[in-house]
């Protein structure tokens, strides 16, 4: 108060003008406070949140399990927002991936994803190379067939996807650990492994073709005879 009396005239008149404004601000504040109370009422409704405890049901949970055979309408991180409208896209993408006949067009990102999943879920049995000599097999698990045999090179992408989804013989299913998009990424990586062991020479970059041809030539010349060529070849 004493501060107000000592204030210069200019500032005092400013404060006079501020008074009605203060009243208006207070009125607005009070009004907004009312809104806040209404908003809080909406948040604090007498209802259960998902996963909350409840004495109403025998299992003590408010949430009920969906009936058997329910099809999700929305899923993923965004399912809880926008009334599930955004999550619905994740369901569509999942269904499309599950129904696809072949892996998506390979990109470096897809192969890298496939490799990381392969190394976690498949390598223990199928080995880094895919020849079926993984660490688990060395400790006694039945040996899977090599990916590099003609039958599996000729197998469709869909067959590989289905083997991952449902298992095959003694191989367990990975459908619960790999989402459909990741299964396709693994299929693309298995294809890359197969190519790594069975690529036609003509499909290689020219420089690599030249190196391979140079390595391949010593054999006939060694057979043809002169001693220097033979020692060079060995
Ligand atoms: C626990 C060991 C194990 C793991 C892990 C494993 N597999 Fe297998 N897999 C096998 C065995 C064993 C077989 C042979 C099953 C049979 O013929 O009874 C097999 C067979 C296969 C086949 C050949 C199916 C055919 O037509 O003959 C493919 C393809 C395959 N696995 C892919 C995968 C992929 C991809 C993964 C990773 C997602 C994986 N496997 C993980 C053990 C495993």
Boltz pocket constraint, residues with backbone or C-beta under 6 A from the ligand:
constraints:
  - pocket:
      binder: B
      contacts: [[A, 117], [A, 118], [A, 121], [A, 122], [A, 123], [A, 124], [A, 125], [A, 126], [A, 136], [A, 141], [A, 142], [A, 143], [A, 144], [A, 145], [A, 152], [A, 155], [A, 159], [A, 160], [A, 163], [A, 164], [A, 168], [A, 169], [A, 170], [A, 171], [A, 172], [A, 174], [A, 186], [A, 190]]
      max_distance: 6.0
